[in-house]
Amino acid sequence: MYKTLKPGFLVLVLLVVAMLGACSAKSEPSVTPAAASSEGAEGSDQPLIKVKIQLKWVPQAQFAGIYAAKEKGFFADEGIDAEIIPGGPDIVIEQQVVNGAADVGITGVDSLLVSRDNGLPLVSLAQISQKSSYRLIAKKSVGITDPAQMKGKKVSTWFGSQQFQVLAFMEKNGLDPKKDIELVKQGFTMDQFFNDQVDVATATIYNEYHVVLESGTKESDLDVFNIEDAGVGMLEDTLIAKKDWVDSNKELAVKVTRAVLKGWNYAIDNQSETVDIVMKNVTDGSTTREHQVTMLEEIAKLIRPEGFTDKQVGSFVDESFTRTADIALKYGLIKKAANLDEALEKSVYEEAVKDVTK
């Protein structure tokens, strides 16, 4: 069994905000240097432009579209030499982007809103995942067939910025998360769930849920509660950049976004091949191909859900953003209502998607 992988907690962002806020006003816009390669886009003698892309976690199928875009030449077609930088528990994506260590990054929408609330000049270029990946799971033996039966139970979830969807789910179902349940900090593995230390655990549909199934637990042995279906899901992976970098590199921002969207459509349509690409980049021994196959299958449903066309991948659905911002404000994640008109660089997405055919 291998460890479940989760992004670094947003609390790390809050620890660096004061420092970053002081320096961000003085920092110069990020300058994207030309790469050493002399080979530009097809039919062009122009050198490729180096763009650094910061992932929110370690290499895995959660970022398959970005790896596919590099492997299949979609970045190169746009005149870009993409450097994909892995994340980890000590990497704060917003810090990397604000400081210029990366030009663009992948983070959660809640994390983006908190960063902006604290004065960091970051914007979203495209919304990668369209639905919440969160599920609450309980063993059938615990006897929870209705959310109301979670009253008095131990419920585990990740802390930092990770718990707010769970809190909203409790309130939506008439439970006071401060009084009616015992909220337990969930670790990076599912050991608490396996060892019956908690009654209910949090799992993403693309990772921890299948870790549980791969352990030998059957779906019929579980009661599963879908956060998205409950109407309190928060948006997750989003492509971000520093505002002044976008203003100074608008055409480049469009090209990066277009390549990422093409990469995701390719990854979704060619999953077996794309998993092979992902496996070239994972840390040896950290995962299995079987797990990455399942991860990509589930991630694909979040990025291009039923009813979405190729051209809608990466789009901004206002209702989902408003819901995410409202939950963030309600639980004190942000101090003032988010200005989504300023947080979303819709013009970049709109330009990028013009060349998508479907």
Buried (B, 14 or more C-beta within 10 A) or exposed (E): EEEBBBBBBBEBBBEBBEEBBEEBEEBEBBEBEBBEEEBBBEEEEEBBBBBBBBBBBBBBBBBBBBBBBBBBEBBBBBBBBBBBBBBEEEBBBBBBBBBBBBBBBBBBBBBBBBBBBBEBBBBBBBBBBBBBBBBBBBBEEBEBEEBEBBBEBBBBBBBBBBBBBBBBBBBEBEBEBEEBBEBBEBBEBBEBBBEEEBBBBBBBBBBBBBBBBBEEBEEEEBBEBBBBEBEBBBBBBBBBBBBBBBBBBBEBBBBBBBBBBBBBBBBBEBBEBBBEBBBEBBEEEEBEBEBBBBBBBBBBBBBBBEEBEBBBBBBBBEEBBEBBBBBBBEBEBBEEEBEBEEBBBBEBBEBBBEEBEE
